[in-house]
Amino acid sequence: MQVNWSLLAETILRNYTRQVYLATKNAGWDGRLDDDEQRVDVTSQWDMASSLLFAVTVITTIGGRS
């Protein structure tokens, strides 16, 4: 019997996505980083420029291997 790894990976990912969605919906996560009780109102360090630099770095690093 041959295992269809693509189907298995898709099923696992879909299940994980559903669990994250339900946990977020039930817990009411608002997007804040509250790992430290005193820093509940900390804003994310990601802005457009940082996000773009990160994305370009990842894409060129992964895509650069031939």
C-alpha positions as CSV (number, residue, x, y, z in Angstrom):
1,M,0.0,0.0,0.0
2,Q,1.4,3.3,-1.1
3,V,0.8,6.4,1.2
4,N,-0.4,9.6,-0.5
5,W,1.9,12.0,1.4
6,S,0.3,15.1,-0.2
7,L,-3.1,14.1,0.8
8,L,-1.9,13.2,4.3
9,A,-0.1,16.6,4.7
10,E,-3.1,18.5,3.4
11,T,-5.4,16.7,5.9
12,I,-3.1,17.4,8.8
13,L,-2.7,21.1,7.8
14,R,-6.5,21.4,7.4
15,N,-7.1,19.9,10.9
16,Y,-4.4,22.2,12.5
17,T,-5.9,25.2,10.8
18,R,-9.4,24.3,12.0
19,Q,-8.1,23.8,15.6
20,V,-6.3,27.2,15.5
21,Y,-9.4,28.9,14.2
22,L,-11.7,27.4,16.8
23,A,-9.2,28.2,19.6
24,T,-9.0,31.8,18.4
25,K,-12.7,32.1,18.1
26,N,-13.4,30.6,21.5
27,A,-10.7,32.3,23.4
28,G,-11.3,35.7,21.7
29,W,-7.6,36.4,20.8
30,D,-7.3,40.1,19.9
31,G,-3.9,40.0,18.3
32,R,-2.0,41.5,21.3
33,L,1.2,40.0,22.6
34,D,0.6,39.2,26.2
35,D,3.5,36.9,27.1
36,D,4.4,39.3,29.9
37,E,1.6,40.5,32.2
38,Q,3.1,44.0,32.4
39,R,3.4,44.4,28.6
40,V,-0.1,43.6,27.5
41,D,-0.4,46.8,25.4
42,V,2.9,46.2,23.4
43,T,2.4,46.8,19.7
44,S,3.9,44.5,17.1
45,Q,7.4,45.4,15.8
46,W,6.3,44.5,12.2
47,D,5.7,47.4,9.9
48,M,5.4,47.4,6.1
49,A,9.1,47.9,5.5
50,S,10.2,45.2,7.9
51,S,7.6,42.8,6.5
52,L,8.8,43.5,3.0
53,L,12.4,43.0,3.9
54,F,11.7,39.7,5.6
55,A,9.6,38.4,2.7
56,V,12.3,39.4,0.1
57,T,15.0,37.8,2.2
58,V,13.1,34.5,2.6
59,I,12.1,34.4,-1.1
60,T,15.6,35.1,-2.4
61,T,17.3,32.8,0.1
62,I,15.0,29.8,-0.7
63,G,14.8,30.6,-4.4
64,G,18.6,31.1,-4.8
65,R,19.4,27.4,-4.7
66,S,19.7,25.8,-8.1
